[in-house]
Amino acid sequence: MSKLIVKNKEKYYFVAILLAGILLRLYFQIGHVFSDDAYYSYLSYTFYKGDFAHNYLGYPIFLLRVTHTYITAIAFKLFGVNETATLIIPFFISIANLVLTYKIAKLFTGNNMIALIAMLLMAFFPTDIIFATINFVDLPNMFFINLGIYLIFKSYLEKKLYLAVFGGFSFAVSMQIKENIYYTAILLVVLGMYLVIKKRNINLQIVIALVFILLNVFVEGIIYLFLHNDFFYRFTILELNYNYSYYDFFPYTAQKISGVKNYWRNLFDQVVVINVRSIFFRRFYLFLPIVGAVQTFLNLKKKEYLLLTYWFLGTLILLLAFTTSFTEFKPLDLRRSWYIYPLLMPMIIMSSIFVTRLNLKIRYLLIVIYIAGSVIMCHHYEIFFNKENLTGLKTFLSANKDKKIFTDHFTKYSIDLIRKYEDINKSARIAGENFNWKLIKQGDWILYDKSHVDELKMQKYSFPDFSVLYDKEKYRLVQSFDEFKIFEKRF
């Protein structure tokens, strides 16, 4: 009878945490942020219209993230071409990820309380709350990787190979969303080699997972060979992407810190000064990486949860210092808070183990503090993404659909989405140093964001001198939303 009561309580806690996670993600809706989501939305729209990547100008690597493109295009088909449709997939994947967190934590630890606390930590983790409401690829990508890990480990425990096949397929799906599977592949290779050398055992689950990863590379290579005459098209695009946005990658990211061009100094700055600080001392993470690191030490000392510890520690090391290029050693720059996603699942579970072992009163106190901190950090994220001004801008653009707007190509993608692609001729691109301003007629608008234009210039796009917009005789400022300025041509 007592076991039944405990089981019912766990169900109530599970449902309560799930509902809390849903409500938080509904309340802290960010929506379209005029960033990478502009490119993803445009590519999905072109696929939906049957003309994939037509006149696409943007990061080359985004062309390879076809699974995300396809599922967003399906959302357009089901829910209409609009901003909301781009947010449906990440939202529901985030909710599914809460259930997956519970399942993985329970599978790796065998402890229901640890699983519930892990689910709670994920439900209230600020980064996951916010990115459930933005059309970025990091959350969906890691969902499929973590699902693959769950299925493969479950296959091993239950001796059901078909689960490993499903897990390998999940890995393959993730590879067409983002490239984070390579971290998992490295961990699987090392683990597999350890089992062969130390245990004299070939783990079939690991073999199946790696076969699916290699098979995906081979099959897409054949497809790209026919489409682009390049079997290694993915790797060609990766290098093109490094050149396209070189300023986002090592060593340029490290040189911004010191101004020095010494390779070893840059490497130290990237790994220690930037990446370590970005992981362990970022307010959005609410100190969970530190808690996970402490629990790692405790696990190693007690020789428990070693597979989970390997997952956390291995991913942490790879994130901090492993190369992102096959031709040069280039550690990833971790200043973007959403780059935590490969580490998030093991970090959450490790933290839940730590919390579970605390005194009950201390545990409840820390959970209350964590929840309060989560809400505060979600508000900070709203400030970070400039939600108030962007919401105002989107409302203003929707209310003035008949106005023709001239802007850069990057911002144009966002304008067209907000206006539901009803008439893409109502927006036009400003391009080239010799752009003819006479193309802009009386009453037309110009939407100018200096930060967008400055970044596009680093990508080797050229633009005219936008200072002419401040000639009050020819142009008037219609509305300003922080860095977004809307001007109207007077005559």
ZIGI-V734431 format. One record per pair of residues at least 24 apart in sequence whose C-alpha atoms are under 6 Angstrom apart, sorted by the first residue. I is the first residue (numbers start at 1). J is the second residue. Records with the same first field share a line. If there is no record, write none. Layout:
BEGIN
I: J  J
END
This chain:
BEGIN
17: 120
21: 123
25: 129
29: 133
30: 133
31: 133  134
34: 414
37: 135  136
38: 413  414
44: 69  72  73
48: 73
60: 241
61: 241
65: 176  177
66: 176
67: 176  177
68: 177
81: 420
82: 420
86: 135
87: 133  134  135
90: 132
91: 132  133
94: 132
104: 150
105: 349
114: 352  353
117: 352
118: 348  349  352
124: 374
126: 374  378
141: 174  177  178
144: 170  174
145: 171
152: 205
164: 205
168: 209  212
172: 213  216
244: 459
250: 330
271: 320  321
275: 320  334
278: 335
284: 377
291: 351
292: 347  350  351
295: 354
312: 346
389: 481
404: 444
405: 445  446
406: 446
407: 446  447
431: 463
432: 462  463
433: 462  463  464
435: 464
442: 489  490  491
443: 488  489
444: 488  489
445: 487  488
446: 486  487
447: 485  486
448: 484  485
449: 483  484
END
